[in-house]
Amino acid sequence: MRRRDALSTIAWVTAQELFPRGGTAAGPRPTVGRKALVVGAGMAGIAAARGLKSHGFEVVVLEGRKRMGGRIWTDRSLGRAVDLGAAWIEEASRNPLAKLARQWDLTLKPTHHESLALYDRDGSRWEQRDVKTILDDRDELLSDAQALVDELPADTSLAEGIRRELAGEPLTAEDRRAYDWALATQVCEYGAELDELSLRHFDEDLAAGWEDLLVVDGYDRLVERLAEGLDVRLGREVTRIEHGNRGVRVSTASETFSADFAVVTLPLGVLKAGRVRFTPDLPDEKRAAIDRLGMGLVNKVALRYPSRFWPAEPDFLGSLSAGGVEFPQFVNLTAPAGVPIVVAVAAGRRARASEKLAQRDVGRAAHAVLRTMFGRKIPEPARFLVTRWGADPFALGAYSHVPVGVSGEEYERLAQPVGERLLFAGEATSRRFPSTVHGAYLSGLREAERAARML
């Protein structure tokens, strides 16, 4: 079964059980009186808490930030909702979050990766048929490179697979620039450089189609609805988790909470940094999985302008200029937001480099790319926002990936419970749907079911 096909066979059934038409959790199960703690109020944590509550647990969610959502972060200071973290509901036709968003009457806008205006370094716009050709060529190149896995060593990178496929191809200078741009968009897709990604495991369902929905109202609206009725305590940064056969104790700087179970939904970056102490220490296999998986980085620059100077119709804008490799793609929010906003995206090494610069310099760099696309006379942005997910102590990155020489099995190892009281959820515990919001959501439901079964 393809990994995304599972969404339509099991996830929606579970979601319907937890969230019937009225939006309230199902009735208590035989675990009434049991207590559970959830560490983290991102999508995985909120889903775990809802699932646990539906099974009759008394649940408390501890979140270090002063807001819910984790790597879902909606800002409205530019005049409309702009998601500075996760923004899309992916694979919408089979994604339980899409069904819930529609059930709750959230405004959704389909976006298509071929809805793209691509500009050359002299500002000329490519013909749409040529845009489609380069996108098709990119997808074919990735697929052909992945097909080489049985011929190459296990520690081969995606970049090396691509080099093998392109070897001997009579590429012009324009072809090279087009491929450089197209592959730079894939760095944004995976949050890591192509030479950092395992050719065998970088995407175990590469053939799946894209049917993405932008949450116009803001992704945080979905989080808020999911969190209704839950006991979520903000500003409680967890520093220590003690676990044993009789239960768990979770400590913050000023409080200690005890329960029968804990579900840990900390991002992989936080686990890698050891910001939370586990007593006793996590098993070697769990620690190894944390160390071996990679944490990618994607940052955004949201720019609001006094008026729109770019075309209104495409969902995305792309640039083949030298600076466009640093910001290869912009998301066009004019239509869904109703105000002139574009969002530049940087990933991998370029995202890490951007975090060493002043925010104004990052904003100017994104604006400079737009000047190459639309001319030097475009207006200055009225305001802009810059993210720094790598420096965020509650994230320390964007989302997980499988590095060179590592297997996707590490996701499964990270998902395994420790003993009978300590459970783990989050996108980095989902082999089927890593690096996605629905992967985080489903992992939370998975651990709620595991907790109920354990009793």
C-alpha positions as CSV (number, residue, x, y, z in Angstrom):
1,M,0.0,0.0,0.0
2,R,1.3,3.5,-0.9
3,R,2.0,5.5,2.3
4,R,-0.5,8.2,1.4
5,D,-3.2,5.7,0.5
6,A,-3.3,4.8,4.2
7,L,-4.8,8.2,4.9
8,S,-8.1,7.2,3.2
9,T,-8.3,3.7,4.8
10,I,-7.5,4.3,8.5
11,A,-6.8,7.9,9.4
12,W,-10.2,9.3,8.4
13,V,-12.0,6.6,10.3
14,T,-10.0,7.5,13.4
15,A,-10.6,11.2,12.8
16,Q,-14.4,10.7,12.4
17,E,-14.4,8.8,15.7
18,L,-12.6,11.5,17.5
19,F,-14.3,14.5,15.8
20,P,-17.9,13.7,14.8
21,R,-19.9,16.4,13.0
22,G,-20.5,18.3,16.2
23,G,-16.8,18.6,16.8
24,T,-16.6,17.1,20.2
25,A,-14.6,14.1,21.4
26,A,-16.1,10.7,21.6
27,G,-17.3,9.4,25.0
28,P,-15.0,8.1,27.7
29,R,-13.5,4.6,27.4
30,P,-12.7,2.2,30.3
31,T,-9.5,4.2,31.1
32,V,-11.4,6.8,33.1
33,G,-9.3,7.9,36.0
34,R,-6.0,7.5,34.3
35,K,-3.8,10.5,33.9
36,A,-1.6,11.4,30.9
37,L,0.8,14.2,30.2
38,V,1.6,15.4,26.7
39,V,4.9,17.3,26.2
40,G,4.4,19.9,23.4
41,A,1.3,21.6,21.9
42,G,2.1,21.2,18.2
43,M,-0.1,19.2,15.9
44,A,1.2,15.9,17.3
45,G,0.6,16.9,20.9
46,I,-2.9,18.3,20.3
47,A,-3.9,15.1,18.4
48,A,-2.4,12.9,21.1
49,A,-4.3,14.8,23.8
50,R,-7.6,14.6,21.9
51,G,-7.1,10.9,21.4
52,L,-6.2,10.3,25.0
53,K,-9.2,12.3,26.2
54,S,-11.5,10.3,23.9
55,H,-10.2,7.2,25.7
56,G,-11.1,8.6,29.1
57,F,-7.7,9.9,30.2
58,E,-7.3,13.0,32.3
59,V,-4.9,14.9,30.1
60,V,-2.6,17.9,30.6
61,V,-0.6,19.4,27.7
62,L,2.6,21.2,28.6
63,E,4.0,23.7,26.1
64,G,7.1,25.9,26.4
65,R,5.9,28.6,24.0
66,K,3.3,31.2,24.8
67,R,1.2,29.8,21.9
68,M,0.0,26.5,20.6
69,G,0.9,25.1,17.2
70,G,4.7,24.5,17.4
71,R,6.0,24.7,13.9
72,I,2.6,25.9,12.8
73,W,2.9,29.7,13.3
74,T,0.4,32.1,11.9
75,D,1.2,35.9,11.9
76,R,-1.4,38.6,11.1
77,S,0.7,41.7,11.5
78,L,0.9,42.2,7.7
79,G,-2.9,42.6,7.5
80,R,-3.9,39.1,6.7
81,A,-3.0,35.6,7.9
82,V,0.5,34.5,6.8
83,D,1.8,31.1,7.9
84,L,5.5,31.4,8.7
85,G,5.8,27.6,9.4
86,A,3.6,24.9,7.9
87,A,1.2,26.4,5.4
88,W,-0.4,23.6,3.3
89,I,-2.7,20.6,3.9
90,E,-0.9,18.2,1.6
91,E,-2.5,15.3,-0.4
92,A,-5.9,17.0,0.3
93,S,-8.1,14.3,-1.3
94,R,-6.9,11.8,1.3
95,N,-5.8,13.9,4.2
96,P,-8.0,13.8,7.3
97,L,-7.0,17.4,8.2
98,A,-8.6,18.6,4.9
99,K,-11.8,16.9,5.9
100,L,-11.7,18.5,9.3
101,A,-10.9,21.9,7.9
102,R,-13.9,21.7,5.6
103,Q,-16.1,20.4,8.4
104,W,-15.2,23.4,10.4
105,D,-15.8,25.8,7.4
106,L,-12.2,27.0,7.2
107,T,-11.4,28.8,3.9
108,L,-9.1,26.6,1.8
109,K,-7.4,27.5,-1.6
110,P,-6.0,24.8,-3.9
111,T,-2.5,25.5,-5.0
112,H,-0.6,23.8,-7.9
113,H,3.1,23.7,-8.3
114,E,2.7,24.1,-12.0
115,S,0.9,27.4,-11.4
116,L,4.2,29.2,-11.7
117,A,5.5,32.4,-13.3
118,L,9.3,31.9,-14.0
119,Y,11.6,34.8,-14.7
120,D,15.0,34.7,-16.3
121,R,17.9,36.9,-15.1
122,D,17.0,39.7,-17.5
123,G,13.5,39.8,-16.1
124,S,11.8,38.1,-19.1
125,R,9.1,35.7,-18.3
126,W,9.3,32.1,-19.6
127,E,6.6,30.7,-21.7
128,Q,4.3,28.5,-19.7
129,R,5.0,25.4,-21.9
130,D,8.7,25.8,-21.1
131,V,7.9,26.1,-17.4
132,K,5.9,22.8,-17.6
133,T,8.8,21.2,-19.4
134,I,11.4,22.0,-16.8
135,L,9.1,20.9,-14.0
136,D,8.4,17.6,-15.8
137,D,12.1,17.2,-16.5
138,R,12.9,17.7,-12.8
139,D,10.4,15.2,-11.6
140,E,11.6,12.7,-14.2
141,L,15.2,13.3,-13.2
142,L,14.4,12.6,-9.5
143,S,12.5,9.5,-10.4
144,D,15.3,8.2,-12.7
145,A,18.0,9.0,-10.1
146,Q,16.1,7.1,-7.4
147,A,15.8,4.1,-9.8
148,L,19.6,3.8,-9.6
149,V,19.6,2.7,-6.0
150,D,20.2,-1.0,-6.7
151,E,23.2,-0.1,-8.8
152,L,24.9,2.2,-6.3
153,P,26.2,1.9,-2.7
154,A,23.8,2.4,0.2
155,D,25.5,5.6,1.2
156,T,24.9,7.4,-2.1
157,S,23.4,10.8,-2.0
158,L,20.5,12.2,-4.1
159,A,22.9,14.7,-5.6
160,E,25.2,11.9,-6.7
161,G,22.3,10.0,-8.3
162,I,21.4,13.2,-10.2
163,R,24.9,13.6,-11.4
164,R,25.0,10.1,-12.7
165,E,21.7,10.7,-14.6
166,L,23.0,14.0,-16.1
167,A,26.4,12.7,-17.0
168,G,27.0,13.0,-20.7
169,E,23.8,15.0,-21.3
170,P,24.4,17.8,-23.8
171,L,23.2,20.6,-21.6
172,T,23.4,24.3,-22.6
173,A,24.2,27.1,-20.1
174,E,20.5,27.9,-20.0
175,D,19.7,24.2,-19.4
176,R,22.1,24.2,-16.4
177,R,20.6,27.3,-14.9
178,A,17.1,25.9,-15.3
179,Y,18.2,22.6,-13.6
180,D,20.0,24.6,-10.9
181,W,16.7,26.5,-10.2
182,A,14.5,23.4,-10.4
183,L,16.7,21.4,-8.0
184,A,17.0,24.4,-5.6
185,T,13.2,24.1,-5.2
186,Q,13.7,20.5,-4.1
187,V,16.1,21.8,-1.4
188,C,13.1,23.8,-0.2
189,E,10.9,20.7,-0.4
190,Y,13.1,18.6,1.8
191,G,14.8,21.2,3.9
192,A,18.2,19.9,3.1
193,E,20.8,20.0,0.4
194,L,20.6,17.2,-2.1
195,D,24.1,16.0,-1.2
196,E,22.8,15.5,2.4
197,L,19.8,13.3,1.4
198,S,19.9,9.6,1.0
199,L,19.2,8.6,-2.6
200,R,17.5,5.4,-1.4
201,H,15.3,6.9,1.4
202,F,15.0,10.7,0.6
203,D,11.3,10.2,-0.4
204,E,9.8,6.7,-0.1
205,D,6.7,7.7,-2.1
206,L,8.1,10.0,-4.7
207,A,5.4,9.1,-7.2
208,A,2.6,10.5,-5.1
209,G,0.8,13.4,-6.7
210,W,0.4,16.8,-5.1
211,E,-3.0,18.1,-4.2
212,D,-2.3,20.8,-1.7
213,L,-4.6,23.3,0.0
214,L,-3.5,26.6,1.5
215,V,-5.3,27.4,4.7
216,V,-6.4,31.0,4.0
217,D,-7.7,31.6,7.5
218,G,-4.4,30.5,9.0
219,Y,-3.3,27.1,10.0
220,D,-3.6,28.1,13.6
221,R,-7.4,28.1,13.2
222,L,-7.2,24.3,12.7
223,V,-5.0,23.9,15.8
224,E,-7.4,26.0,17.8
225,R,-10.4,23.9,16.9
226,L,-8.5,20.7,17.6
227,A,-7.5,22.0,21.0
228,E,-11.0,23.0,22.1
229,G,-11.8,21.5,25.5
230,L,-8.2,20.5,26.2
231,D,-6.1,21.5,29.2
232,V,-3.2,23.2,27.5
233,R,-0.8,25.0,29.7
234,L,1.5,27.5,27.9
235,G,4.8,28.9,29.0
236,R,5.7,25.5,30.7
237,E,9.1,24.6,29.2
238,V,9.8,21.0,30.2
239,T,13.3,20.4,31.5
240,R,13.2,16.8,32.8
241,I,11.2,13.7,32.2
242,E,11.5,10.8,34.8
243,H,9.9,7.5,33.7
244,G,9.5,4.0,35.1
245,N,7.1,1.1,35.4
246,R,4.8,2.9,37.7
247,G,4.4,6.2,35.8
248,V,6.1,9.4,34.8
249,R,7.1,12.7,36.4
250,V,7.6,15.7,34.1
251,S,9.3,18.9,35.5
252,T,9.4,22.5,34.4
253,A,11.4,25.3,36.0
254,S,8.8,25.7,38.7
255,E,6.4,22.7,38.7
256,T,6.4,18.9,38.6
257,F,3.5,16.9,37.1
258,S,2.9,13.1,37.7
259,A,0.9,10.8,35.5
260,D,0.4,7.2,34.3
261,F,1.8,8.0,30.8
262,A,3.7,10.8,29.0
263,V,3.6,11.3,25.2
264,V,6.7,13.3,24.1
265,T,6.2,15.3,20.9
266,L,9.3,17.4,21.0
267,P,10.8,18.2,17.6
268,L,13.7,16.2,16.4
269,G,16.0,19.3,16.7
270,V,15.2,19.7,20.4
271,L,15.8,16.0,21.0
272,K,19.1,16.1,19.2
273,A,20.2,19.1,21.3
274,G,19.4,17.3,24.5
275,R,17.4,20.2,25.9
276,V,15.2,17.9,27.9
277,R,16.9,15.4,30.3
278,F,15.4,11.9,30.5
279,T,15.9,9.9,33.7
280,P,16.9,7.1,33.2
281,D,18.6,8.0,29.9
282,L,16.9,6.9,26.7
283,P,18.0,3.5,25.4
284,D,21.0,3.4,23.0
285,E,18.8,2.5,20.0
286,K,16.5,5.5,20.6
287,R,19.4,7.8,21.1
288,A,21.1,6.5,17.9
289,A,17.9,7.1,15.9
290,I,17.8,10.7,17.2
291,D,21.4,11.2,16.2
292,R,21.2,9.6,12.8
293,L,18.1,11.3,11.5
294,G,18.6,14.8,10.0
295,M,16.8,18.0,10.9
296,G,16.4,20.2,7.9
297,L,15.9,24.0,7.8
298,V,13.5,26.1,5.8
299,N,13.1,29.9,6.4
300,K,10.6,32.4,5.0
301,V,10.6,36.1,4.3
302,A,7.1,37.5,4.1
303,L,7.0,40.9,2.3
304,R,4.0,43.2,2.1
305,Y,4.1,45.9,-0.6
306,P,2.0,49.0,-1.0
307,S,0.7,47.6,-4.3
308,R,1.0,44.5,-6.4
309,F,3.6,44.6,-9.2
310,W,3.6,40.9,-10.0
311,P,1.0,38.9,-11.9
312,A,-2.0,37.9,-9.8
313,E,-2.8,34.5,-11.2
314,P,0.1,32.2,-10.5
315,D,0.4,30.5,-7.1
316,F,4.2,30.7,-7.2
317,L,6.9,33.0,-8.7
318,G,10.4,31.8,-9.6
319,S,13.7,33.4,-10.5
320,L,16.6,32.0,-12.5
321,S,18.8,34.9,-11.5
322,A,21.9,34.3,-9.3
323,G,20.0,35.5,-6.3
324,G,17.1,33.3,-7.2
325,V,19.1,30.3,-6.2
326,E,19.0,31.7,-2.6
327,F,15.3,32.5,-2.9
328,P,14.3,30.2,-5.8
329,Q,10.6,30.5,-5.2
330,F,8.1,33.0,-3.8
331,V,4.5,32.1,-2.7
332,N,2.0,34.5,-4.1
333,L,-0.5,35.3,-1.4
334,T,-2.3,38.1,-3.2
335,A,-5.3,36.1,-4.2
336,P,-5.9,34.2,-1.0
337,A,-4.9,37.0,1.3
338,G,-6.5,39.9,-0.5
339,V,-3.4,42.0,0.1
340,P,-0.1,42.3,-1.8
341,I,2.0,39.8,0.0
342,V,4.7,37.4,-1.3
343,V,6.7,34.9,0.7
344,A,10.3,34.1,-0.2
345,V,11.6,30.7,0.8
346,A,15.2,29.7,1.6
347,A,16.3,26.2,2.7
348,G,19.3,24.1,3.5
349,R,22.7,25.9,3.7
350,R,21.3,29.1,2.5
351,A,18.7,29.2,5.2
352,R,21.4,28.5,7.8
353,A,23.5,31.3,6.3
354,S,20.6,33.7,6.5
355,E,20.2,33.3,10.2
356,K,23.7,34.8,10.6
357,L,22.5,38.0,9.0
358,A,20.5,40.9,10.4
359,Q,16.8,40.6,9.6
360,R,16.8,43.8,7.5
361,D,19.6,42.3,5.3
362,V,17.6,39.1,4.7
363,G,14.6,41.2,3.8
364,R,16.7,43.3,1.4
365,A,18.1,40.2,-0.2
366,A,14.6,38.8,-0.9
367,H,13.5,42.2,-2.3
368,A,16.6,42.3,-4.5
369,V,15.6,39.1,-6.2
370,L,12.2,40.6,-6.9
371,R,13.9,43.6,-8.5
372,T,15.7,41.3,-10.9
373,M,12.4,39.8,-11.8
374,F,10.2,42.9,-12.1
375,G,12.6,45.9,-12.5
376,R,14.5,48.3,-10.3
377,K,11.5,50.7,-10.0
378,I,9.4,48.4,-7.9
379,P,8.4,49.9,-4.6
380,E,10.1,49.1,-1.3
381,P,8.2,46.7,0.9
382,A,6.0,48.4,3.5
383,R,6.8,45.6,6.0
384,F,8.5,42.3,6.1
385,L,8.9,39.3,8.5
386,V,11.8,36.9,8.7
387,T,11.8,33.5,10.3
388,R,14.8,31.8,12.1
389,W,13.6,28.3,12.8
390,G,17.1,27.0,13.3
391,A,17.7,29.4,16.2
392,D,14.2,28.8,17.7
393,P,14.9,26.9,21.0
394,F,11.6,25.1,20.7
395,A,12.2,23.9,17.2
396,L,15.9,24.0,16.2
397,G,15.0,23.3,12.6
398,A,12.1,22.8,10.3
399,Y,11.5,19.1,9.8
400,S,13.2,15.8,9.6
401,H,14.9,14.0,6.7
402,V,16.9,10.8,6.0
403,P,20.6,11.7,5.6
404,V,23.1,9.8,3.4
405,G,23.9,6.4,4.8
406,V,20.8,6.3,7.0
407,S,17.6,4.3,6.6
408,G,14.0,5.3,6.9
409,E,13.8,2.6,9.6
410,E,15.2,5.2,12.0
411,Y,11.7,6.9,12.0
412,E,10.3,3.6,13.3
413,R,12.9,3.3,16.0
414,L,12.2,6.8,17.2
415,A,8.5,6.0,17.4
416,Q,9.0,3.0,19.7
417,P,7.9,3.5,23.4
418,V,10.4,3.4,26.2
419,G,9.2,0.9,28.7
420,E,5.4,0.9,29.3
421,R,4.9,4.6,30.2
422,L,6.9,6.8,27.9
423,L,5.6,7.3,24.3
424,F,6.8,9.4,21.4
425,A,5.0,11.2,18.6
426,G,5.8,13.9,16.0
427,E,6.5,14.0,12.3
428,A,10.0,12.5,12.9
429,T,8.3,9.4,14.3
430,S,6.2,8.8,11.1
431,R,7.9,6.7,8.4
432,R,4.9,6.9,6.2
433,F,4.4,10.7,6.4
434,P,7.6,12.3,7.7
435,S,8.1,16.1,7.6
436,T,4.3,16.7,7.2
437,V,1.6,18.1,9.5
438,H,-0.7,15.1,8.8
439,G,2.2,12.9,9.8
440,A,2.5,14.6,13.1
441,Y,-1.3,14.5,13.5
442,L,-1.5,10.8,12.8
443,S,1.4,10.0,15.1
444,G,-0.4,11.7,18.0
445,L,-3.5,9.6,17.3
446,R,-1.3,6.5,17.0
447,E,0.2,7.0,20.5
448,A,-3.2,7.7,22.1
449,E,-4.3,4.3,20.8
450,R,-1.1,2.7,22.0
451,A,-1.6,4.1,25.5
452,A,-5.2,2.8,25.6
453,R,-4.0,-0.7,24.4
454,M,-1.3,-0.8,27.1
455,L,-3.9,-0.6,29.8
